[in-house]
Amino acid sequence: MGKQEKAISEKEHAILEAIYTMYRYVTVEHITRLFFSQTSKNYAGAYLKRLADAHLLERFALPATKRGNPQLVYTVSWNGFTYLRSLDLTPYGFVRPPTQPSYFHIAHSLCLTEVLVTASLLSREEPRVVLYSAKPDCCSNILLQPYKMEASL
């Protein structure tokens, strides 16, 4: 980490690593569901704010059509990417470009995050369900190969 950043706690590291390796874009609600009790939304938000203030996460407001505070979206910043890469962790995708992606890209990514968070929580609650991979094919550089489906009547 850079000289302006303080050491981060184990919980902050776990949150940063989860965003870096699995989720890419998250909201406070996602982090609350993954790391805290359901009544700890403000506490989860404080963790994300500390990581953003330490320049390990970037945050931006999701455009909204209604009044009130917009939903904040968090992603790993360049400093966070550099820090986690130094720990030999494999990133999920790549670091966000300097310009904010389109609303549709963010909305799609947040929908994927919701599915991945739900799948992760299901595998915690039900031991018969095992999550082998949490990276959707649409976010990888792997070419999908056609497969032959057989059915018998």
Long-range contacts (C-beta under 8 A, 24 or more apart in sequence): 1-54, 1-56, 1-79, 1-83, 2-55, 2-79, 4-55, 5-54, 5-55, 5-56, 5-79, 6-54, 8-50, 8-51, 8-54, 8-56, 11-35, 11-47, 12-47, 12-50, 12-51, 15-47, 15-48, 15-51, 16-51, 16-56, 16-57, 16-76, 16-80, 16-83, 16-84, 17-84, 17-89, 19-57, 19-74, 19-75, 19-76, 20-76, 20-80, 20-81, 20-84, 20-89, 20-91, 20-92, 21-89, 21-90, 21-91, 21-92, 22-92, 22-116, 22-120, 22-134, 22-135, 23-92, 23-113, 23-116, 23-117, 24-75, 24-76, 24-92, 24-93, 24-109, 24-113, 24-139, 25-73, 25-74, 25-75, 25-106, 25-109, 25-110, 25-113, 26-73, 26-74, 26-75, 26-113, 27-71, 27-72, 27-73, 27-74, 27-110, 27-113, 28-72, 30-113, 30-114, 30-117, 31-74, 33-117, 33-121, 34-117, 34-120, 34-121, 48-72, 48-74, 51-80, 54-79, 55-79, 55-80, 56-80, 56-83, 58-96, 60-100, 62-103, 62-106, 62-107, 62-110, 63-103, 73-106, 73-110, 92-135, 92-139, 93-139, 112-136, 112-138, 112-139
